[in-house]
């Protein structure tokens, strides 16, 4: 049976979309790797300094003991970062059950250094348990992208970020809200289209890919934004099906 011109064009379009998706996954993976390296580097620097100090004070048992306690704390922090990252990025042949609040916490930890550096005040409103049956690394990717977008939208001083997780009988919901300047109407109308971005350095593919990932999990990704009044800002909402008990 001869392939029609429309079918050929559709096949090429599908291939192009897959190529875009792979490209954006690489970009986001690099962003995550950079953020995680910041989180890993801080305790490593602290451990290096403490080891140096300890080597030069070998005859002070109390100081050596105190330094070793601090090193132990830094190792625990390092272990926590790597554990949280690996939990959701291990190869998964099948979707598994996760708690959406745990994924949200991991995403916040990835950008903890940037949050502190920019003086952002973070409010967590987590209702547990918040079960979802998903590919954990993909949902972490989406949540991390929403948090990073919110951080980039915040002012250098007085930035507020709120992350809510609230399950119900049908859906488990996550909301990421900021008090930035909001999204212009012209940009908002096409926000989930590829190559649409309000950032000077953005690819314009993050939200497009995020919506595709959430749709593949039978969920929805929506937003509301305002540039008016005393409380401008943007809020994104992920709704994922609650697993049947």
BELMOGI-V47774 format. One record per helix or strand of 2 or more residues. SS is the DSSP state (hx for helix, st for strand). FROM is the first residue (numbers start at 1). TO is the last residue. Records with the same first field share a line. If there is no record, write none. Layout:
SS: FROM-TO, FROM-TO
//
This chain:
hx: 5-55, 61-89, 100-110, 112-117, 136-153, 185-188, 206-216
st: 96-99, 121-126, 131-134, 160-167, 171-178, 220-226, 233-241
//
